[in-house]
Amino acid sequence: MNSRGVGVIGVVLALWMALGRWPFGIGGSLSWWYVPTIGLFFAALQLWLAQRIAVTRARGKRTGRSTTVSLVLAWVSAIGFGLTVPDLSGGELVSILSLASGSSFSAEMSIALCNPLGIIAFALTIVALAFAYADARDPRPEEDESADDGEMVPHPLA
């Protein structure tokens, strides 16, 4: 996994989560709250994760499957969050999905979905970060391995 790609995609998704409604013409005053809270924090976590993936590669190790899967799922959740998070436009809360469908029920549903998707995106990013730290570690020596000449440690009851 390329650490630069992770960093770029992470920053782009942070912008999507915070300001993604503006290209659709429904950006509003809530975006200015989303940028410092959601956008900066998600970008910082993604850049930290990219740095840990670079450390893993520099140590000659591979990024684990668990890191990759949790990161991709975090990205999917971040895309869903960007589609469902509301902004105050024209005196009402509107999301990209509710704008596309045009019904008030879909506006309520997208508001209901955005919180879990945001929480899942942040949680999976933190999980991927923990897995990335574990990927870069050296394996722990087994209990029966000796550090000096390769012989097994004698049994404690022998």
PyMOL commands that set and color helices and strands:
alter all, ss='L'
color gray80, all
select helices_A, chain A and resi 3-19+22-24+31-58+65-84+96-101+104-136
alter helices_A, ss='H'
color red, helices_A
select strands_A, chain A and resi 87-89+92-94
alter strands_A, ss='S'
color yellow, strands_A
deselect
rebuild
show_as cartoon
